[in-house]
Amino acid sequence: MSTFLEQQEDLDESLNDFAAMAANIINVENCSIMLFREGDKAGDFRLRVFAKTGYLPENAFQEALKVNDGIAGRVAATGQAILVEDITSSPYLPLARAPEGASKCFISVPVMIGTKVVGVINLTNPRDGRCFSDNDLALATFVALLVGKSIQVVQLQNVLRSRFAQMAISRETKTLVASKVTEFYQDPARLARIAAKTFYREMTRAGLGTEHILNAATEIVGLLGDNLKKHKRRMADTQTTAPQEPAGEA
């Protein structure tokens, strides 16, 4: 599992396969991986579903949870995993998305890079009908550690593949070492600002005027829109291949 993600060029494309691997290892029907992404406002980071295997309600893909919202948001806020044996008799019942499902137990564990929470993994509906135990929680926590490690490695590899990103970071820090790359990837808003400034400076140095720079920015927005459409189609395709009945979801 640790080498699978690290061998992929596109993290988003491979996360569904990783979720399926995690579900098989822990022997559950449902596994979803949520990651933080910046919302419409700067600094407003929300948890969104980026990958899943098994059934997940359609509205789950539209949700953007703040820290402390819902069970996953609570895990993200505290950095502590949660194991619930029976959601109907748990204080988390008001936060559950589908407590009426056949499976009453669930596990939600944080995905960490260093000491920072970057996402949450949710597991429900054990295939053999068992109730989750501490052994399941330990295994899920280990899987989450692998996800965090792999995301960090992919980020470092992306910078090494991008001369532009290397140039942007090295100009900002006057050096380029792994610790600095990791620092910037843990603050994507800062990395985006630095990349934008470098992009602007390089275009002006190349003698391009305002109109050309605006056209380039428009092209970037268009490419981003195309990528978001592909991501939505990919999530919709995986949703149609999972006819399982709803289970208690985090």
N, C-alpha and C positions, 0 to 999 in steps of 0.2 A: 504493500500500500504506500509506503513512504517513497518508493521510487516511481510509482505510477504517475502521480501528479507532476513530479519534478521532470518527467520526460515529455510532458505535454507543452506545446507552444501556446495554447489558448486555455487558460485556467477555467473560464466559464464553460467552454465546450466539454471539458472533462469532468466537471464536478458531478454531473448526473451519474456517470459511470462510477465515480468514487462513492457516491451515496449508496448505489446498489451493492458495491463491495462491502461497505460498512454494514448494511442490512444483512447480508449473508453471513458475515463474521459473527454478528451479535444475534443472528437468527430471529429477525423481526420482519414484518411486512412493510412497515412504514419508517422511512428515514428522510428527514428534510434538513438541508443546510442553509442557514440564514447568515448573511454577511452585512456588515455596516456599509452603507453608501451615503454620500452627502445628498441632502434633499435640495429643494429649490432655494433655500436660504443658506448662505455660507455658514459653516459650522454646525448646521442642523443635520446630524447624522441619524439615519434610520435603519432598522433591521429589515431586510427584505429576503424573501425566499429566492435563492439562486439555484438550488438543485433539490431534487427529491426522487424517491422511489416509492411506489405504492400510492394509495389514494390520498389526495389532498383536496379539500374544498376549493372551488374556483376562486372564491373571494380571498383565499389565503395569498394568492399571487398578487393581489392588488394592495395588500396591507403594507404599511410602512410604519413599523413600531418604533416609538421613542424608547429610550432607556427607561425602565421601570414599567412600561406598558405590557400587559399580558405576562404570561409565564416566562416566555423567552426574554422579554425585556427585563424581567426581574433577575434572571440569571445573568444577563449582560451587565446589569447594574452592580451586582454583588460579586461577580466572578466566581460564584459557587454553584456547583452542579446540584440538580434537584432530582430525587427519585421519589415517585408517588406510587404506592401500591394500589390505592383505590381512590380515584378522583372524586367519587361521590361522597366520600367521607373525609375529604381533604380541605384545608383552608384555601387551596388554590381553585376550588370548584368555580367561584365566580369569574375566574380568569380563563377557564378552559374554553376552547373553541367548539368542541363537539363532545361534551361529557356523556351524551346518550349512546355513544358508540359501544360496540361489543367489547372492546378492550378498555379496562378501567385504569390500567397502569401506564406510566410513561416515564421517560428519562429525558432530561434536558441538561446539556453540558456546555460550558463556554469553550470557544475556540480562542486560544491565546497566542500572541506573539510577544515574547518577553513577559512583561507584566500587564500588557494591554489586551483587553477583550476586543477581538475583531469580528466575532460572529458567535453563533449558537448552533448546536446540533440537537435535533429532537428525534426521539425514537419511541415508537408505540407499536402495539399489536404483535406480541411475541407469537411466532409461528406455531409453537407447540402448546399454546394456551397457558403457559406458565405465568406466574407473577414475577416481575423483575426483582432481582436480588442485588446484594452488594457486589457480587461477582460481575453481574451485568453492568453495574455502574462503573466499576473499575475498568472494564474492557472499553466501555463507551468513552471514558475519560482518556484512555490511552489513544483511542482512535482520534479524538479531538486534538490531542497533542500532535499527532501525525499531520492532521490537516493544517494546523498552525505552522508547523515546521515546513511543510511543503509549500504553503502560500508564500512564506518568507523566501524560500529558495527560488521559487518561480519569479518573485519580484526582483531578486538579485540578478537572475539570469536575464530578465527583460532589460535591465539597465545595461548589462554587459553586451546584449545584442543591439542596443540603441546607442550609437555614437552621440546622437543629439542629447539624450538624457545624461550621458556621461559628461558631456561638455557643459550642460546646464548646471549640474551639481558641482562639478570641479570649479567652475567660475564663481559659484556662490560660496564655496567653502575653501577654495584654494588648494583642495586636495580631493582625492577620490579613493576612499577605503571602504571596506564592507560596513563598518560601523556607521559611516555617514550615509551610505545608501539606505541602510535599514532605518536610520533616523528619519530620513525624508519620506520613505514609504509608509512609515507609521503616521505621517502627517501629510496625507495626499493633497490637501488644500494648499499647503506650502509648496509642495513639489509642482503642482499645477501652475501656481503663480510664477515660480522660477522658470518653468518651461515656457510659459507664455512670454515672459520678458526676454528670454533668450531668443525665442522665435521672432519676436518683433525686432530685436537688435540685429539679428542676422539678415532679415529681409531688408532693413534700411541700409545696412552695410553693403548689400548686394545692389543697391541703387533703386530698389522698388519703391514706388510712391504709395500714397494713402489708398488709392483705388485698388491697386494690386493686393495690398495687405488685407483690405476688406474682403476682396474676392477669395483670398486664401482662407480667411476666418469663416466665410460662408461655406466654403468647401468642407472645412473641418466639421461644421455643424451638420452638414448633409451626410457626411460619412458616419457621424455619431447616430443620426436618425436611422440610417440603414442598419447599423449594428444593433440598435435597440429593437427594431422590427424583427431581425433574425432571432434575437434572444427570446422575444415573445412567442414567435412561431415555434421555437424549439421547446419552450415550456408547455405550449399548447399541445404539441405532439406527444410529449411524455404524459400529459394529463389524460389523453384519450386512450393510452395503452394500459391504464391502471383501473380496472373495474371494481376493485375491492370495496367493500362496505366501509363507511366512515368509522374511524376509531377515535378515541379521545386524543385530541391534539393539543400540543403546547402552543 
